[in-house]
Amino acid sequence: MTPSQTHWVIVALETFFCPLPNFTLPAPHTCEFRSYERTRPDQVAERIRDADIVIMTILPLTTELLSAEVAPRLKMISVIASGTDIVDLAACRARGIVVGNTPHCNVVTVTEHVFALYFATRRSIMLTHNLTRAGDWATKGSQQRTMNGPDDKAPRTCRDEVLGIIGYGAIGRNIETMAQTLGMKTLVAGRKGAATATEGRFPFETVIREASILVVCLPRSPETLNLISTAEFNLMKPYSLLINVSRGGIVDETALVAALKEGKIAGAGTDVYSREPAEPGSNVLLAADTAELNLVLTPHVAWYSEETFENYSRTCRANVAGFVTAGEPEHRIC
């Protein structure tokens, strides 16, 4: 249903992640645009109290915050991200609040980050960097053996890799294209538990067993929590790598550390964590005893580029414009 009003209060809660300058609406619509660089959880209720439209990224919008008592005028939420697990969608449906997201905006950037993590782990870049700075090269005369995997073999090249993809959305498809350009063989996994291949996909366990690189790039849901854990690491090849650019909690972090320590896999790179921001005192991946593992950690920045900013801003504006003019954002979740 097309909204009848023409003046809107739009509240952007987290422009720290993606600036939204000069926000305007198509005529005859006008808006009062309130922009906050950062918003603490305890400030959300006050800031959205008279909002018609809320723009946010990672702040949880719970049932309580989405209630008519807290946000009586709220009609639309525009999420600047692909994932919407931080929004209580059931509460939105109950009140008729429309939710839009911004998919495919970071596909190129995340794909490039995947391969940055791949090369960093396959070539043991961080490990040899730290050892070189510590004088280990001069002491031992060579760092070659440091780059060997648990099978004591030198690193493989792209043409010898089999890249397994867990999650075949826009990012997964782009990863497949780049991998094939580099000469890698690719395997796309079907759903865990499915016994047979369908639509060009291979059984989940087959991909786990055969891949020399396993890339995780699927949404977090109750079904995907701890999708990769001890059982999966036990099936992987000793020279295999795990790259995770999905969401924290999909890979069991404790099991990952154990697999690296026990030589079940050769290395891992992750951009996401079970709790963010991650810190050494509360995350096993950042504990002191992981410093000598072939483990590359980045702080949820795989999406970060000028291109992504431009795409997010354009798609967010299109979502809001579509909603105020026709009641339908360009990318609707509910």
N, C-alpha and C positions, 0 to 999 in steps of 0.2 A: 504494500500500500504506500502510495506517495505521501510523505508528510505534508501537512497543510501549512506549517509555519515557514517563515522566510528569514527570521533572525535567529542565530544559533550561538550558544555559549560553548566554545570548544576549549577543552583543557588538555594540554600536553604535559604529561607528568615527568618525562625523562628525556629531555632534549640533549642531555649529555651523550646519549648513544647515537642519536641522529638529529642534528639541528634541522628545524623547520622554519626558516625565515620567511617573512612576508606571506603568511598564510591567508589566502583569499578564496572566495566561493564564486561560482558562476552567478551572474545577475538573474533574477532580482534578489538572490540570497546575500545576506550579509552576516558577519560574525564578530563576536568579541573573542579574541584569541588570547588565552592565558597560557603562558609558557613558563615551565619550571625546569631548570637544569637537572635537579635531583629532587626526589620526593622520598622521605622516609615512610615506612609502613604506617606509623602513627599519624602522619599528615594526610594520608589519602582521603579519609572520610571528609575532612574539612574542605579539601580542594575540589572534590567532585560533587559537593552538595547541591550546587545549582547548575551543574554541567548538563548540556544536552548530548554532547559527544566527548568521549575521552580517548586520548591517544596515549598509548603506553607500550612498554617493551618487556620488562621482566618483573614488574611489581605484581604480586598476586592480587587478583580481584576475587575475593571470597564471596560466599553467599551473603554474609552479613553486610559487606560493603556494597553489594549489588541490590540490597533491599530497598523498598520504596521509602523506608524511614530514613535511610542514609543518603540515597541518591534518587529523589522522587522524579526528577526530570530526565534522567538518563535514558537515551534512546538508541545510542550506537557506541560501540567500542571499536577503535581501529588499532590493531596490534601491529607494531613495526617489528615483525619477525614472522617466520613461517609457523613455528610452533605456538599453540594456544593453550598449552596445558596449565598455564598460570591463571587462566580465566575459568570461573565456574560456569561452564556452558549450560548446564542444567538450570541454574538460576536465571541465566539470560533467556533461555527458552520460556521459562515459566512467566517471565515478565514481558516477553516480546522484545527484548533488547537485541538488536542486530549486531553481530560480530563479524568483522572483516580482518583478514591477515594480509601479509605481503610476501607471497611465495615467489621463488625463483629469482629473487633479487641478488642473492649472493652466490649463485651457482658457480660462476667462473672463479671467484675468489676462493671459495671453499675447496674447489677442485685443485687449485694451485697449492693451497695449504696442505692438502692431502699428500701431494707429491713432494712438497718440501719436507714433511715429516717422514715420508718414505725414504728419500735420499739421506736425510739426517740419520735415520736408524740403520738403513742398510750399510751405509758407509761409516757408521759409528762416529759421526762428526762431533757430537758433544763430548763423548767419552774421550776420544783422542785429543780434542781441544783442551779439556781439563788436565789430562795427563801431560800434555806438552807444556802447558803453563807451569805445571808442578815440577818440571825437569826430568820426567820419566824417560823421555826419548833419549836425552843425553846419558842417563844412567844405564839404560838397556841397549842403546845403540840402534834400536828399531822399535817401531810400534806396529809392525805388520800383524803379529799374532793377536794383538788387542782387537783387531777388526774381524777375527774369525768368529764364526758362530759356535754354538754348543756342539756341533758336529765336527769342529776343528777345521772347517774348510773356509777358504777365502770368500769374500762377498761375491754374490751372484750379480750379473748384469741384467738389464731390463729384458733382454731377449730370452733369458732363462727363467723369468718370473711367471708365476700363475697368480693373477690377482682375483681374489674372491670378493664379491660385493654383497654385503648384507644391507638391503634397503635399496630399491630400484626406482626411486623418484627422479626428479630432475637432476639432482646432484649425482646420484648413482649412475645415471645414464651418461652424464658428462665425464665422470671418472672413467667409465668404460671406454669412451671415445679416446680420451687422452692416453689411457693405458695401451690401447691397441696401436696408437700412433707411435708409442715408444717401443713397440715390438712385443709387448706382453700378451700372453694368452689370458682371457678373462672368463670367469664363471660367475653367473648370477644365481644367488641362492633363493630357493623357494621358502615357504613358511616352515618354521621349525616343527617337526613332527610329521610333515607330509612325506610319504614314502616314495613318491614318484615325481619325475620332472614334468613340469607343465609350462607351456608357452615359452619355450626356450630357457627355462630355469632348471637348475639342478637341485636335487635333494639337499637340504640344509647340511646334513652331516657329510655328504660328499664334498661340498665346498670347504667345510672345515678341514677335512682330511687332505684335500688336494692342493689347496691354496698355499703359495709361499708368502703371499701378502693378503691379509684379511682386512678389508676396510668396512667399518661400521658407520652407516649414514642413514639411519631410520629414526622416526619419531619415538619419543618415550611414551609408553602406555603401560597399564598393568600387565599386559601380555609380553612386553619387551624388557621388563626389569630383570636384571641378571641373565639376560639372554645368552651372554658369553661368560661362562664360569669354569669351574674346575673340570667338568666333563669335557667341555670343548677344548680347553688347553691340553688335556690328555690326548686328544685326537690329532692335534696340530703337529706339523713337522718341526724338527729341532732348529731348522734354519728359517722358520716362518716369522713374519712380523705382524703385529696388530696395530692398526691405525684407527683411532676413534675420533670422529668429528660430529657425532650425533648429539646425544644428551648424556649427562652423567647418570649412572645407575643402570645403564644397559649392559655395560661391562662390569663385572664383579671386580672391584679394585683390589681387594685382598687376594683373590684368586690370581689376578694378573701379577701382582708382586711375587707371589709364590712361584708362578710359572717361570718368571724371569730368573729368580734365585736358583731354581732347580734345573735350569737349562732346558725347559720344555719348549721354549720359543727363544728366538735370537734377539728380539728387541720389540719395543713398542713406542708409539707416539700418541699422545692424547691431547685434545684441546678442551675437553669437558670433564666435569667432576661430579661426584655424588652430591656434594654441597659446595656452593660457590658464593663468594670467592673462596677458593681452596687455600689452606694454610698448613704449615708443617705440623702444628699441634693437633690437627683433627683429621688429616687425610694421609692414609698409608702410602700413597704415591709420593708424597713429599717428605716422608720420614728420613732421618739421617742415614739409615741403613740402605737406602735406595740410590745413594749418590754414585756408586760405582757400577750401577746397572746400565745397560744400553736402553735408557728410558728418556725420551724427549718430551718435555712438558711445556705447553703454551697456555696462556690464561684466557681461554674462550675468545680468541681473536681471529679464528679462521675466516670469519665473515667480513673482516675489517678492510675496506678499501674505498677509494674515492668513487669507484664505479658502484659499489654497494650503496653508499650514501645517496647517490643520484637516483638509483633504482628505488630505494626505500621511500625517498621523499616523493617521487613521482607517483608511486603506487598508493601511498597513503593518501595523497591528495585526490587521486582518482576514486579511491574507496569512499572518501567523505563526500566528494562531489556527486558520485552516483547515488549515495544514500539520500542526500538532501534534495536532489532533483527528481529522483525516481523511486526512492525507498530501497534501492538495491546497490550495495557496494560492488565494485569490480570483482573482488575476491571475497565471497561470503562463506563463512563457516557455519553460522546459524542465524 
